[in-house]
Amino acid sequence: MPLFDPRIEAEQNEEATIARELQQAILQKQLELFYQPKIDAATLQVTAVEALLRWRHPALGLVSPARFIPIAERQGLIEPIGAWVLEHAIKQAATWRAAGMRLRVAVNVSGFQFRQDDFAAKLGRVLKTHGLPPDALSCEITETVAAENTEPRAPRLHDAGAARRARVDRRLQCQPAGNGRVAPASPAGAEDRS
């Protein structure tokens, strides 16, 4: 006979509450991006930034993604959050470029997003909308996602037509990106300017 555990019930209630509130977070403009600079050790110049997602919850304050991203993934909310992050990071990068700042922006992409067949096409549309060259963006995935067998899902980046339209390189080049993340798929024809 199962025993009642109030801790499990409390965790489930908290997850349900966070999931419900997270659905409104985008609409209520509670999500924010902070940009952590990446500095070239030789020149001491900022050459890139990493977009870091935070949730400014009205009651909880600034919430780390470590707390809400796993819930978003379990509750099926990661796709709209990931799309919001890409849209806003690319828009900010384009604004900086227009002001003469040539910074590469790194964005963490969820495994769910990366596995979508139309990921390259969606990414290409956002880049085009904001006029940002693909070489100004670096999408980072976790090592776990990078280690997966991606062949069954090859159309995502390996579909030549979609990749060409999105100007995303069809090669999966994983480079260490710190904090257990790797950077996949440099943009087509792009040279790393960071």
C-alpha positions in Angstrom: 0.0 0.0 0.0 1.5 3.4 -1.0 2.1 5.8 1.8 1.3 9.5 1.6 4.3 11.7 1.5 3.6 15.4 2.1 6.9 16.4 0.6 6.0 14.8 -2.7 2.6 16.4 -2.7 4.3 19.8 -1.9 6.8 19.4 -4.8 4.0 18.4 -7.2 1.9 21.4 -6.1 4.9 23.7 -6.5 5.6 22.4 -10.0 2.0 22.8 -11.0 2.0 26.4 -9.7 5.3 27.3 -11.5 4.1 25.7 -14.7 0.8 27.7 -14.6 2.7 30.9 -13.8 5.3 30.3 -16.4 2.7 30.1 -19.1 1.9 33.7 -18.4 5.5 34.9 -17.9 6.1 35.6 -21.6 2.8 37.5 -22.0 3.4 39.5 -18.9 7.0 40.3 -19.9 8.5 38.6 -16.9 11.3 36.8 -18.8 14.6 38.7 -19.2 17.9 38.1 -20.9 21.2 39.1 -19.2 24.3 39.1 -21.2 27.5 37.7 -19.8 30.6 38.9 -21.7 33.2 36.6 -23.2 36.6 38.1 -23.2 39.5 37.3 -25.5 42.4 36.5 -23.2 45.0 37.8 -25.6 43.4 41.2 -26.3 41.2 41.5 -23.2 38.5 42.7 -25.5 34.9 41.5 -25.2 34.3 39.5 -28.4 31.1 37.8 -27.6 28.3 37.5 -25.0 26.2 34.7 -23.7 22.4 35.3 -23.3 21.3 34.1 -19.9 17.6 33.7 -19.3 16.0 34.8 -16.0 12.4 35.0 -14.8 11.5 38.0 -12.9 8.6 36.5 -10.9 6.4 39.0 -9.2 6.5 37.2 -5.8 9.7 35.1 -6.0 12.0 37.8 -7.5 14.7 36.8 -10.0 14.3 33.0 -10.6 17.3 31.0 -12.0 16.6 28.8 -15.1 17.9 25.9 -13.0 14.6 26.1 -11.1 12.1 26.6 -14.0 13.6 25.1 -17.1 13.3 21.5 -16.0 9.6 22.2 -15.2 9.2 23.9 -18.5 10.6 20.8 -20.2 8.4 18.4 -18.3 5.3 20.5 -18.8 5.8 21.1 -22.6 6.5 24.8 -22.2 10.1 24.9 -23.4 9.3 25.5 -27.1 7.7 29.0 -26.6 10.3 29.9 -24.0 13.1 28.9 -26.4 11.6 30.7 -29.2 11.3 33.9 -27.1 14.9 33.6 -26.1 16.1 33.3 -29.7 13.9 36.1 -30.9 15.1 38.5 -28.2 18.8 37.6 -28.3 18.9 37.9 -32.1 17.0 41.2 -31.9 19.5 42.6 -29.3 22.5 41.3 -31.3 21.1 43.1 -34.4 20.7 46.3 -32.4 24.3 46.1 -31.2 25.5 45.5 -34.7 23.6 48.5 -36.0 25.4 50.6 -33.3 28.8 49.3 -34.5 29.3 46.6 -31.9 30.3 43.3 -33.6 29.6 40.9 -30.8 28.8 37.2 -31.4 25.8 36.2 -29.2 25.7 32.7 -27.8 22.3 31.2 -26.9 21.5 28.0 -25.1 19.1 25.9 -27.2 17.1 23.2 -25.5 17.3 19.6 -26.7 13.6 19.8 -27.6 14.2 22.8 -29.9 17.3 21.3 -31.4 15.5 18.0 -32.2 12.7 19.8 -34.1 12.8 19.1 -37.9 12.2 22.8 -38.7 14.7 24.2 -36.2 17.1 25.5 -38.9 14.2 27.0 -40.9 12.8 28.8 -37.8 16.2 30.0 -36.8 16.8 31.3 -40.3 13.5 33.2 -40.3 14.4 35.0 -37.1 17.9 35.9 -38.3 16.4 37.3 -41.5 13.7 39.2 -39.7 16.2 41.1 -37.7 18.9 41.3 -40.4 21.5 39.5 -38.3 24.2 37.5 -40.2 24.3 33.9 -39.1 27.9 34.2 -38.1 26.9 36.5 -35.3 25.0 33.8 -33.5 26.2 30.7 -31.7 23.6 28.1 -30.6 24.8 26.0 -27.7 23.4 22.6 -26.7 24.2 20.3 -23.8 26.8 17.6 -24.1 24.0 15.0 -23.7 22.1 16.3 -26.7 25.4 16.5 -28.7 26.2 12.9 -27.8 22.8 11.6 -29.1 22.6 9.8 -32.4 21.3 12.6 -34.6 21.1 10.6 -37.8 17.4 9.7 -37.5 16.7 13.4 -37.0 19.0 14.6 -39.8 16.6 16.9 -41.6 16.9 19.4 -38.7 20.3 20.6 -39.9 21.3 18.3 -42.6 18.4 19.0 -45.0 20.4 20.9 -47.7 17.4 23.0 -48.8 16.4 24.1 -45.3 20.0 24.7 -44.2 20.7 26.7 -47.3 17.5 28.8 -46.8 18.4 29.3 -43.1 22.1 29.8 -43.9 22.9 27.3 -41.2 25.9 25.0 -41.7 24.9 21.4 -42.3 27.9 20.1 -40.3 27.5 19.5 -36.7 30.6 21.0 -35.2 30.5 20.7 -31.4 33.0 22.8 -29.6 33.4 23.1 -25.8 31.4 26.0 -24.6 31.8 25.8 -20.9 29.4 24.7 -18.2 28.8 21.3 -19.8 27.5 22.8 -23.0 28.8 22.6 -26.6 28.3 24.9 -29.5 26.8 23.2 -32.6 26.5 24.2 -36.2 28.5 27.2 -37.1 26.7 29.2 -39.8 27.4 28.5 -43.4 30.3 30.3 -44.9 30.9 32.0 -41.6 34.3 32.5 -40.1 34.4 32.7 -36.3 35.1 36.4 -35.6 35.0 36.0 -31.9 
